[in-house]
Amino acid sequence: MSRIRILSDHLANQIAAGEVVERPASVVKELVENSLDAGATRISVQIEGSGTRLIRVVDNGQGMVEDDVLLSIERHATSKLNDESRLDEIGTLGFRGEALPSIGSVSRLTLLSRPQNRETGTRAEIRYGRLHGVHEDGCAAGTIVEVRGLFGNVPARKKFLKSSRTEQYHIEEVVRNHSLAHMHTAFSVTVDGRSVLDLQVADDHEKRVRDVFRYREEQLLFVDTLSDHPESMHIKGYILPPELASSRTNKLRILVNGRPVKDKMVRHAVVEGLHGFLMKGQSPSGVIYIELPASQIDVNVHPAKHEIRFRRSQDIHRNIVQAVSTSMRGYQDEVRSEIFTVPSSSPAPTVREPLLGVEARGLNAPEVSRLPNYKTSPVSAGHTTFHKEKSAESEADFQARPHPPEPVLNKEQGEVVADFSGLKIVGQLFHLYLLCERDEQFVVIDQHAAHERILYQQLRSAYQEQEIPRQGLMFPVTVEVTPDQSESLEKYRKDIEALGITVEHFGEATWVVKSIPAVVGYLEPAELLIEALEKLSSGSSRKAAGISDRVDYLLSSMACKAAVKAGDKLAPEEMLELLVQMQASEYFSHCPHGRPVIKVFTKREIEKWFHRV
């Protein structure tokens, strides 16, 4: 007797339901997708309990006649796919023809539908996989699907569900994700008679993003790029500034041709575009929309269609990184304009004196500035001053920016006040934070994070141009290395020299350090060399913006060591010098580790603290 049997339709439907219907949210997803494919402009989702008691989805889509209602509850019956040639160009959300029969096999399902051109509709009832009647019924144009007693015939499946609140959250997430892609459709969700989501038709994607996530005053960074490829792709989106990033990875929504998906490659591209701005453990928040020809993606790789496959994933990755990086450059310009533009309401200072000639004013100025900047500023003791010639590109960028006003030290009633671009320095807190006043804003600047970012950007640019300034050692330093370190030295010698460390083999396990990066000229040469060897031999070789993670770590480490520290008391002219360097730096809003540099408090926020408003 044969051991192989053909499964019954009922058992096959239940097995399919195990793939399609994981939890109540899966039912909502399939039904909402059917409504959107039917052209609905209004979709209502009603839930009772955790969704196992009742799920009702009501739409105003095309509706179905009686024959189509009966066919829709059969397996592999669909109006969205005609022949196999269309598999490469699927443009609908649903296409497998498994949703309704799979749901009906594990619930009591009622389907009521009426086309726009009919006076009456058709009602079909299915009880755990068996049809229990079809008849005419009155209803509004569109479709109503009721799912009751979900998993009533498979109680083991029901035991794996989470709490009611968790299941409701997943249902809300399904509706939010689809609403982000379909801004011209109104969505509502009601749980146990209580409205939890009500999204009206939006005029643009930004409004829908703000409505979905309840962003009111939060700034959104616009991401946008068009590919030059003949089969062009369009990537756009809205992401929160890095300081508002979340530790939760699900805060970044990805929509491809209107389909919510989960894709590690896209997420990685966004993170790489924010390289140097996100703190460790933080993930970007926002929405990324990708539009490309249907032939360039394969959506038939996951039973629930959560994942897709891109045919040109490298192009998409590169374009997303470029788009996010461009958005961050624009964000820097916005912050620069906000912080370093003289407010029209700022009164002119009564006494204006040039920054030079500090001694003549009787200030306790340090003999040497502690703000090393090998492009324009004095450097710390033991450093070599280095003036880097600007390239044509950097010169053009520099001239495109408004020329900043000269920083001044004002004498107001015998008190020295530092002023730059309307940003008045009123003090230093904990020998770490610069406290500034600007118009009706209170601005706090982390001196170490700000200076660290400035030096990091300068070092990155110099490294990419192979022009990191070096400080020759009057007395070269010999370093004894282990066999493994010696092997690493031979392997990464070019990288080490590009970082500004010049070494020569002296014999056996001994190497001679002849120069080190000028910006960290006060550090022990042996310490720098050993750290470089350890990181280059153990770090990741993944590249971001043309620089490997290993080298990037070393550059940020040098910037951190060279920057002014927490606890350094800065003189007024040093504070001004830091502001000048911040405005001149291409990026300055976050340190290389992602910590924010600036925090702005409005006058109204402060007044609220003291209940003045």
Buried (B, 14 or more C-beta within 10 A) or exposed (E): EEEEEEEEEEEBBBEBBBBBBBBBBBBBBBBBBBBBBBEBBBBBBBBBBBBBBBBBBBBBBBBBBBEBBBBBBBBEBBBBBEEEEBEEEBBBBBBBBBBBBBBBBBBBBBBBBBBEEBEEBBBBBBBBBEEEEBEEBEBEBBBBBBBBBBBBBBEEBBEEBEEBEEBBEBBBBBBBBBBBBBBEBBBBBBBEEEEBBEBEBBEEBBEBBBBBBEBEEEEBBBBEBEBEEEEEBEBBBBBBBBBBBEEEBEBBBBBBBBBBBBBEBBBBBBBBBBBBBBBEEBBBBBBBBBEBEBEBBBBBEEBEBBBBBBBBBEBBBBBBBBBBBBBBEEBBEBBBEEBBBBEEEBEEBEEEBEBEEBEEEEEEBEEEBBBBBBBBBBBBEEBBBBEBEEEEEBEEEEEEEEEBEEBBBBBEEEEBBBBBBBBBBEEBEEEBBBBBBBBEBBBBBBBBBBBBBBBBBBBBBBBEEEBBBBBEBEEBBEBEBEEEBBEBBEEBBEBBBBBBBBBEEEEEEEBBBBBBBBBBBBBEBBEBBBBBBBBBBEBEEEEBBEBBBBBBBBBBBBBBBBBBBEEBEBBBBBBBBBBBBBBBBBBBBBBBBBBBBBEBEEBEEBEEEEEEE
